[in-house]
């Protein structure tokens, strides 16, 4: 398959699966829509403002690789950063631009692939990317682009999925495989969907994939991972250990990693449990989100 159809497939998937959309019934592009998506995002993932440090980039040049609808991007811009967001989904770009227009805040949103960032060499103080580069086959090329556009001493702050996490080792590779078999029972998808913090159509999608691929759906670890991170039919997901992150950013002068977000949405009242103090402590060891901060 050529690169163009692969990119089109990813763009189509992410246009219909933008983070946060399912947590509001507001009309996309309205003030209530943006407010509800933002409120849910930071309530669920308080590590984002903690590690992105929005206010710390005032009067600095910030580029976001894979900005989506710019929920994080608008916070960089509100804090006074000179912000550029890049995304390959025309729907996401349109919504991101609308967001900046509504708040009358300066910022540039560019429709482009992050494998070739639309920025000059050594022109940015921060390249930020939250939950994006692990969905691309060209992850290494994107990291090289981050290095290229950063000034000496500039930073990349990037979140990828964590291999050594509860979510990958147990939730996905054990529990979800067992649930996939249960989904073959008529009516099971709807019952499980009501019990878990998950949409019933997600489980229906997994049942379809199991019928389509048969036993390979359970045996093929990469196929199963792709479809059990961000929803059925997600083209690609990858997971990284802390050591993998060090290798991925080896051209940078220093690399630090932190782990957050336990991700218990598969379980009844999972989001509430994940917000408790014991869970917040545990997430720093086996959380699903591996945050990388690399200095050029």
Secondary structure as the mmCIF struct_conf table of DSSP 4:
data_model
#
loop_
_struct_conf.conf_type_id
_struct_conf.id
_struct_conf.beg_label_comp_id
_struct_conf.beg_label_asym_id
_struct_conf.beg_label_seq_id
_struct_conf.end_label_comp_id
_struct_conf.end_label_asym_id
_struct_conf.end_label_seq_id
HELX_RH_AL_P HELX_RH_AL_P1 UNK A 3 UNK A 16
TURN_TY1_P TURN_TY1_P1 UNK A 19 UNK A 20
HELX_RH_3T_P HELX_RH_3T_P1 UNK A 21 UNK A 23
BEND BEND1 UNK A 26 UNK A 26
HELX_LH_PP_P HELX_LH_PP_P1 UNK A 27 UNK A 27
TURN_TY1_P TURN_TY1_P2 UNK A 28 UNK A 29
BEND BEND2 UNK A 30 UNK A 30
HELX_RH_AL_P HELX_RH_AL_P2 UNK A 31 UNK A 44
TURN_TY1_P TURN_TY1_P3 UNK A 46 UNK A 46
HELX_RH_AL_P HELX_RH_AL_P3 UNK A 47 UNK A 52
HELX_RH_3T_P HELX_RH_3T_P2 UNK A 54 UNK A 57
TURN_TY1_P TURN_TY1_P4 UNK A 58 UNK A 59
BEND BEND3 UNK A 60 UNK A 60
STRN STRN1 UNK A 61 UNK A 65
BEND BEND4 UNK A 66 UNK A 66
TURN_TY1_P TURN_TY1_P5 UNK A 68 UNK A 69
HELX_RH_AL_P HELX_RH_AL_P4 UNK A 71 UNK A 78
TURN_TY1_P TURN_TY1_P6 UNK A 79 UNK A 80
STRN STRN2 UNK A 82 UNK A 87
BEND BEND5 UNK A 88 UNK A 88
HELX_RH_AL_P HELX_RH_AL_P5 UNK A 90 UNK A 103
TURN_TY1_P TURN_TY1_P7 UNK A 104 UNK A 104
STRN STRN3 UNK A 108 UNK A 111
TURN_TY1_P TURN_TY1_P8 UNK A 114 UNK A 115
BEND BEND6 UNK A 116 UNK A 116
BEND BEND7 UNK A 118 UNK A 119
TURN_TY1_P TURN_TY1_P9 UNK A 121 UNK A 122
STRN STRN4 UNK A 124 UNK A 130
BEND BEND8 UNK A 131 UNK A 131
HELX_RH_3T_P HELX_RH_3T_P3 UNK A 133 UNK A 135
TURN_TY1_P TURN_TY1_P10 UNK A 137 UNK A 138
HELX_RH_AL_P HELX_RH_AL_P6 UNK A 139 UNK A 149
STRN STRN5 UNK A 150 UNK A 162
TURN_TY1_P TURN_TY1_P11 UNK A 163 UNK A 164
BEND BEND9 UNK A 165 UNK A 165
HELX_RH_AL_P HELX_RH_AL_P7 UNK A 166 UNK A 166
HELX_RH_PI_P HELX_RH_PI_P1 UNK A 167 UNK A 176
HELX_RH_AL_P HELX_RH_AL_P8 UNK A 177 UNK A 182
TURN_TY1_P TURN_TY1_P12 UNK A 183 UNK A 184
BEND BEND10 UNK A 185 UNK A 185
TURN_TY1_P TURN_TY1_P13 UNK A 186 UNK A 187
HELX_RH_AL_P HELX_RH_AL_P9 UNK A 188 UNK A 195
TURN_TY1_P TURN_TY1_P14 UNK A 196 UNK A 197
BEND BEND11 UNK A 198 UNK A 198
HELX_RH_AL_P HELX_RH_AL_P10 UNK A 200 UNK A 213
TURN_TY1_P TURN_TY1_P15 UNK A 214 UNK A 215
HELX_RH_AL_P HELX_RH_AL_P11 UNK A 216 UNK A 219
HELX_RH_AL_P HELX_RH_AL_P12 UNK A 221 UNK A 227
TURN_TY1_P TURN_TY1_P16 UNK A 228 UNK A 229
BEND BEND12 UNK A 230 UNK A 230
TURN_TY1_P TURN_TY1_P17 UNK A 232 UNK A 233
STRN STRN6 UNK A 239 UNK A 240
HELX_RH_AL_P HELX_RH_AL_P13 UNK A 242 UNK A 248
TURN_TY1_P TURN_TY1_P18 UNK A 249 UNK A 251
BEND BEND13 UNK A 252 UNK A 253
STRN STRN7 UNK A 254 UNK A 260
TURN_TY1_P TURN_TY1_P19 UNK A 265 UNK A 266
BEND BEND14 UNK A 267 UNK A 267
TURN_TY1_P TURN_TY1_P20 UNK A 268 UNK A 269
HELX_RH_AL_P HELX_RH_AL_P14 UNK A 270 UNK A 274
TURN_TY1_P TURN_TY1_P21 UNK A 275 UNK A 275
BEND BEND15 UNK A 276 UNK A 276
HELX_RH_AL_P HELX_RH_AL_P15 UNK A 277 UNK A 286
BEND BEND16 UNK A 288 UNK A 288
STRN STRN8 UNK A 289 UNK A 295
#
